[in-house]
Amino acid sequence: MQAMTNGNGDHLTAATSESDLHARQMVEEGLNAVARIQQDRDSCAKQLLVTGSQLRGVETELAALNLAYQRLLTEIDEYRRQRDHAVARRAEVEAVFNAALDLMQKHRGRPLVEETAPADEPMCDAD
């Protein structure tokens, strides 16, 4: 080993010098790792901002779609009420028509089917 002095008269060996070199390399590698980690952190922070902005946009779109969906459900309910009312009204009108038809048949004395028979068939006996 080669002897060296540090300026105070202390002797340093080559091994100490190699140890210092190794320690210096470790510190440099650590500093480089810290710099890479900081760059990664900054990159992730920027990406987080972009993703947050995209998320807010999607949430806004979702809220608009939910509003439209609720509006459509309300319209569907209204159409169902209208349909139910129309079906009930049809049943009422049909009952009135059937009652009127029965009444007309009773007063005429013969069913309407006879009146709608083809013209070449006699409707009553001619003497």
C-alpha positions in Angstrom: 0.0 0.0 0.0 1.1 3.4 -0.7 1.3 6.0 2.0 -0.2 9.5 1.6 -0.6 12.5 3.9 -3.7 14.6 4.3 -1.9 17.8 5.0 -1.9 17.5 8.8 0.9 15.0 8.7 -1.5 12.0 9.0 -0.7 9.2 6.7 -3.4 7.8 4.5 -3.2 4.6 2.7 -4.4 3.8 -0.8 -7.1 1.7 0.8 -8.5 4.8 2.5 -8.4 6.6 -0.8 -10.3 3.8 -2.5 -12.8 3.8 0.3 -13.4 7.5 -0.2 -13.8 7.0 -3.9 -16.3 4.2 -3.3 -18.2 6.4 -0.8 -18.2 9.3 -3.3 -19.6 7.0 -6.0 -22.3 5.8 -3.6 -23.2 9.4 -2.8 -23.3 10.3 -6.5 -25.5 7.2 -7.3 -27.8 8.2 -4.4 -28.0 11.8 -5.7 -28.8 10.5 -9.2 -31.5 8.2 -7.8 -33.0 11.1 -5.9 -33.0 13.2 -9.1 -34.7 10.4 -11.0 -37.3 9.9 -8.3 -38.0 13.7 -8.2 -38.4 13.6 -12.0 -40.8 10.6 -11.7 -42.7 12.4 -8.9 -43.0 15.6 -11.1 -44.1 13.5 -14.1 -46.7 11.7 -11.9 -48.0 15.0 -10.5 -48.5 16.3 -14.0 -50.3 13.2 -15.1 -52.4 13.3 -11.9 -53.5 16.9 -12.9 -54.4 15.7 -16.4 -56.3 12.7 -15.0 -58.1 14.8 -12.5 -59.2 17.2 -15.3 -60.4 14.2 -17.3 -62.3 12.8 -14.3 -64.1 16.1 -13.8 -65.1 16.1 -17.4 -66.4 12.6 -17.2 -68.3 13.4 -14.0 -69.9 16.4 -15.7 -70.9 14.2 -18.6 -72.3 11.6 -16.3 -74.4 14.2 -14.4 -75.8 15.4 -17.7 -76.6 11.8 -18.8 -78.3 11.1 -15.4 -80.4 14.2 -15.8 -81.5 13.2 -19.3 -82.2 9.7 -18.0 -84.4 11.1 -15.2 -86.3 13.3 -17.8 -86.9 10.3 -20.0 -88.2 8.2 -17.1 -90.6 11.0 -16.3 -91.8 11.1 -19.9 -92.2 7.3 -19.9 -94.3 7.5 -16.8 -96.5 10.2 -18.4 -96.9 8.1 -21.5 -97.9 5.1 -19.4 -100.5 7.2 -17.6 -101.9 8.4 -20.9 -102.0 4.9 -22.3 -103.8 3.5 -19.2 -106.3 6.3 -19.5 -106.8 5.6 -23.2 -107.3 1.9 -22.5 -109.8 2.6 -19.8 -111.6 5.0 -22.0 -111.7 2.5 -24.8 -113.2 -0.1 -22.5 -115.9 2.4 -21.5 -116.7 3.4 -25.1 -116.7 -0.3 -26.2 -119.2 -1.1 -23.4 -121.4 1.7 -24.5 -121.3 0.6 -28.2 -122.0 -3.0 -27.2 -125.0 -1.9 -25.1 -126.2 0.3 -27.9 -125.9 -2.6 -30.4 -127.8 -4.9 -28.1 -130.5 -2.3 -27.7 -130.8 -1.7 -31.4 -131.0 -5.4 -32.1 -133.8 -5.8 -29.5 -135.8 -2.9 -31.0 -135.5 -4.1 -34.6 -136.5 -7.6 -33.9 -133.8 -9.2 -35.9 -130.0 -9.2 -35.7 -127.9 -6.9 -37.7 -126.3 -9.9 -39.3 -129.4 -10.4 -41.4 -129.2 -6.9 -42.6 -125.7 -7.3 -43.8 -126.4 -10.5 -45.7 -125.5 -10.4 -49.5 -128.1 -8.7 -51.7 -128.8 -11.9 -53.8 -130.2 -13.6 -50.7 -133.7 -12.7 -49.8 -134.0 -11.0 -46.5 -137.7 -11.8 -46.0 -140.3 -14.2 -47.6 -142.2 -12.5 -50.4 -145.7 -14.0 -50.8 
